[in-house]
Amino acid sequence: MKELLEAAQSRIVVNRLMYFAAGFSLLLCGGVSQLRGQDSALLTT
């Protein structure tokens, strides 16, 4: 029973890490695209 709990907890931790990594990469991509949009706007003006 104890081993099952530990396995479930480690799985939850891995899921949280994956969600965090996915959210972080999405934020990073959004920020980069916004910066690129600002750069192109600055270049056109």
N, C-alpha and C positions, 0 to 999 in steps of 0.2 A: 504493500500500500504506500509506504514511504517513497519507494522508487517511482511509483506512478505519479505521485504529487510532484516530485522533483522534475520528472520528465515534462509534466504539464507546465510547470513554472518556467523551465528553460524554453519550452516552445512559445510561451507567451512573450518571453523576453525577446526571442528571435523575431516574432511577429512585430513587436513594437519597434525593433531596430529596423526591420524592413519598411514598415510604414514611415518611420522617421526619415530613412534614406530616400524613399520615394517622394515624400513631401519636400525634403530639402532640395532634391534635384529639380522638382517642378518649380520651386521658388527661384532656384538658380537660373533655370532656363527662362522664366518669366522676366527676371531682372535683366538678363543679358539681352533679351529681345527688346525690352523697354529702352535699354541703353543704346542699342543699335538704332531704334526708331528715333531717339533724340539726336544721335549722331547724324543720321541721314537728314533730319529736319534742319540741323545746324548747317549741313553742307548745302542744302538747297537754297537757304535764305542768303 
